[in-house]
Amino acid sequence: MKKAVVYTSTTGNTEAMAKAVAVGVQSSGAELVFGTPGTVSADEVLSCDVIILGSPAMGDEEVEEEMEGFYTSIEAGLSGKKVAVFGSYDWGDGQWLRSWTERIAAAGAAVVSKDGLAGHLEPDAECTAQCESLGKTA
Ligand SMILES: Cc1cc2nc3c(=O)[nH]c(=O)nc-3n(C[C@H](O)[C@H](O)[C@H](O)COP(=O)(O)O)c2cc1C
């Protein structure tokens, strides 16, 4: 089993969540592909059974720009994959993750949770535990 965790983060909050997700992946015994769109390739990520993507809420409830570009580059290869999303937000209600999982489902992937895993600003202990659990069980 191979799991990818790919994220972007502007101030470190989604990055902290990504690191906790990676801890969970490693505790599950799966092989981990971990990084940002600048450090992992689309092919490497699409070679994984499970793909876990992280982006903060940006714009007006949108996926962050660099992740949007990376997501677009892998979207056509997501059919049949298990995909989860997570990320940090501030004032919204998690709409950016719900819109994202709709696109992922439309691409033919099995979405782990329709709502994704949204963490408010810097992840607290509860959010960190949820991230670890996502990495372990996804
Ligand atoms: C330009 C900009 C746009 C943002 N748009 C939203 C938004 O639409 N909804 C929301 O809940 N938070 C929004 N935020 C807040 C960020 O999602 C929040 O600060 C988050 O913790 C950033 O995570 P990061 O450190 O991983 O980049 C925005 C922040 C910035 C700077």
The ligand as a Gaussian input file, in Angstrom:
#p B3LYP/6-31G(d) Opt

LIG

0 1
 C       -5.894000      35.762000       0.585000
 C       -6.530000      34.901000       1.640000
 C       -7.775000      34.345000       1.369000
 C       -8.427000      33.558000       2.337000
 N       -9.670000      33.037000       2.062000
 C      -10.309000      32.321000       3.028000
 C      -11.618000      31.813000       2.782000
 O      -12.206000      31.969000       1.707000
 N      -12.223000      31.128000       3.795000
 C      -11.626000      30.911000       5.013000
 O      -12.213000      30.269000       5.879000
 N      -10.367000      31.376000       5.262000
 C       -9.690000      32.064000       4.303000
 N       -8.434000      32.527000       4.542000
 C       -7.776000      32.187000       5.813000
 C       -6.765000      31.046000       5.640000
 O       -7.394000      29.903000       5.072000
 C       -6.181000      30.672000       7.018000
 O       -5.387000      31.743000       7.462000
 C       -5.386000      29.394000       6.995000
 O       -5.032000      29.061000       8.334000
 C       -4.113000      29.498000       6.172000
 O       -3.485000      28.244000       6.162000
 P       -1.978000      28.042000       5.692000
 O       -1.096000      28.562000       6.806000
 O       -1.813000      26.583000       5.506000
 O       -1.830000      28.803000       4.426000
 C       -7.773000      33.313000       3.590000
 C       -6.512000      33.881000       3.834000
 C       -5.893000      34.668000       2.881000
 C       -4.531000      35.250000       3.165000

